[in-house]
Amino acid sequence: MFQEYNKLVRDRIPEIIHKAGNECEVVTMSPDEYKQALRDKLIEEAQEAAGAANSQDLVKELADLYEVIDAVILTYGIERESVLAEQNRRRSERGGFEQRIKLRWTKSP
């Protein structure tokens, strides 16, 4: 059965496919294609995490999401410490999510 994907996959996926007795075709993306594919992968993995059926699945999906975040940080030459510092700054200015606040509406004069 032929199935088309056209998406970024982990480095060992072609090897795993071949070991299972299947065939696949891969290409190496240009740097710009890779950057866009990483952004697409962030969305894919976030959606999978949001749809996780239980805590065990959520852990797996969050691990995948962290892997993509690490790749984005490396590819864009971002310092992890600067991301964490920005996270802390935003938490200090806007708060976190501990209070479970749901904004229902606002009204302007």
Secondary structure, 3 states (H helix, E strand, C coil): CCCCCCCCCCCCHHHHHHHCCCCCCCCCCCHHHHHHHHHHHHHHHHHHHHCCCCHHHHHHHHHHHHHHHHHHHHHCCCCHHHHHHHHHHHHHHHCCCCCCCCCCCCCCC
